[in-house]
């Protein structure tokens, strides 16, 4: 069976405070959620009715067991989620200071299992046959995940839609210059690049949105999607089609996970063959809905919720 979407990358347990506006030392209660960007994208697309799977690794521990159960509960195939003996399943804490301050604290040392994905263990035919394949910049930050990510991209050879989520996390790299050669290599094998202003600057050296989009196209992709924060999103296709969509008004509770909801909806829209502006409007709405909720994975919206927000022009 060919999946609608296979993602490859980070997984972990999100422990989010159940109190907003409270510094982490004073928080007294937390909620436990499935987390990790690539994993959340698979969940978001599954919520929209897509057949999805994720390639990643966990610790051989109770948190790893929890992640398998959560994936199955969300309808995401976990056959390529394998344990790494001796490493702990990653934990991520955050602080919630709406509307725009959500510090993240990653506990991924000495090494996260999802960076132990090995090229020799990949199901390359399944990756090639998937209608959409999604990889992330974090997967390029260490070996053997780096080689595995690039091997998967090379084998896929731009079949179908291949998305590179630039996913720049400074704590996973020594400096941006160390990342750029690997980002450039990944871009040569992908058809869609997605990133915010910081991420496109790491990938291309350019920060101005239109120039960054053009730089991504020149690097080899067919569609460049540049998230501009309060200015919304800019999408530029190689055929000259452009869409620039403002953000949807929303009372933000937790901005974390909004980008993953955007990604899942983006994949859904591409699979549906929608025009570029419709794809961006629905992806923006999906992200806004998740920003209005505390959690990430379990907050991913349904198609009906997204359509309602697009129609209303706001998240109510």
PyMOL commands that set and color helices and strands:
alter all, ss='L'
color gray80, all
select helices_A, chain A and resi 24-26+37-47+62-73+113-116+119-121+124-129+137-140+145-156+170-172+176-187+197-204+209-219+229-231+258-272+276-291+297-299+303-312
alter helices_A, ss='H'
color red, helices_A
select strands_A, chain A and resi 5-8+12-17+30-35+52-59+76-77+81-84+91-94+104-107+132-136+161-165+192-196+223-227+233-237+242-245
alter strands_A, ss='S'
color yellow, strands_A
deselect
rebuild
show_as cartoon
